[in-house]
Amino acid sequence: MTYSLKSISAEPYPDETFVKLKTVQLEESDGIAYLTLNRRPKNEMDALFFNEFVWLARDVLPNLKVKGMIIQGSGRHFSSGTEMAEFKNGLSIDQTPDKEKLFMKNVASFQILSNLSLPVVAVVRGCCIGSGMELALACHFRIAGPNAMFALPETQFGLMPGCGGTIRLQELVGRGRAIELILTGRSLLAEKAREYGLIDYISPNKDLLKSAELLIRQVISGKNPGMAVSGRRYNIPKFLKSP
Amino acid sequence: MKLEYSIDNNIGKITLNHPPYNTLVDPVFENPDRLSEFLENPELKAVVITGKGKHFCTGADLNSLAVQLNDPKALQDRMDEGKQLLNIISFATVPVAAAIRGSCMGAGFEIALACHFRFASENSLFGFPETDHGLIPGFSGTMATLDAISRETLISLILSGRMIGAAEAKNAGIIEEVLPTGELLAKTAAFLESMVADRPQYQIRAVLESIHNSKKFSRDEALKKETALFLEVAKKYFKLNRK
């Protein structure tokens, strides 16, 4: 094992390394790491989630000896994002510099994913909203089921995306489209998301993991990098750029 | 060429005024401070840029250019200064849409490409005729942001000098919509309104500033600034909505 194991699970997983926390779990199988948000149905991103995710991103993910990573939500959805009510409560009471540091830690943890020099693929089923969508944006690739739904609705609540959305969205869909999507906060279904370049492929829900695994194998094989980046106008992952 | 400014219902309008073709006699076609001042107007939530009369802008006045070429160093300085005007438009912290009728060529096309959105009438024409005149686009056209036009289209248009119509421009992703001439201004303004009507000005400016930051700063810097802007917006929102 290449990292310390914090296992709370009672079930033995002899061949797979396994980390199970309250909001998120990490498994490895056949050289691919699977990071799953595991509070179905919403897989919401509250303070507890960010606590656990920041730890994982800083202390565990960079040390994994895997060739690719898949990020997904358990159950029907990827993530509904931050719980608005709790979030607004917290923000209105506490506007100290500590809050700023805390938020910066959160966004830095997403950036760690982007900086990994192995392909990170978001597998999106159902809703992918707010900071949930920002997590998907931080990945190198996004594959979604046909009924997946994407939105950055923060401006509808008087706020704005604060976990990298305003920086990353335009790299996928272009500046004009990003301005329009963020200011309106409107949602996109998978087909439109693919047309705009927000996601790379659509697969039936039952094939999503296989598609993600295939994509990872193609990318790391180096034999067909064009396939992995075809149709992209922007944002070709760094590790694909140089030979 | 003179610029005319007006604001109606929080939507600003900038008119390129040198009919019939609204040509640029001088690369510095407006005082940069005047342009910035208008774009920072607290009444403003979005801006339409359009040409007086039947055309958007056919670019530099060639007779003036020939005269200016007698002093290439001075011309170079003027062009560098003029290009800053396009940056001011491009990095405006309110959404900017070009409403294009008739010819949109050369520097005119470069001005349109600096905008966040482009809407055009059925009879509009786009192109870079510079190469036909033994020149190259020198007003940021060769660096037109990929947000507005793909590299392939850009190279093809610049080298061939050919003109394309509204339909081809829409297919190439250069313009959002082709509109009947009579509805061009109204529908462009309506598009902007649908994005900004329900958003307070400070929120619009924060979102756009953050989106632009990804082009001005390193990734980490831009992410930090997004957090700061996010907290500013949240603070203002809670102050205005204290129950």
Interface residues (C-beta under 8 A of the other chain):
Chain A: K88 L91 S92 Q95 K99 E100 F103 M104 V107 A108 Q111 S114 T155 G158 L159 M160 P161 G162 G164 T166 I167 R168 Q170 E171 G174 R175 G176 A178 I179 E180 I182 L183 T184 R233 Y234
Chain B: P95 H116 F117 T145 L146 D147 A148 S150 G173 E176 S194 M195 V196 R199 Q203 I204 A206 V207 L208 S210 I211 N213 S214 R219 D220 A222 L223 K224 E226 T227 A228 L229 F230 L231 V233 A234 K235 Y237 F238 N241
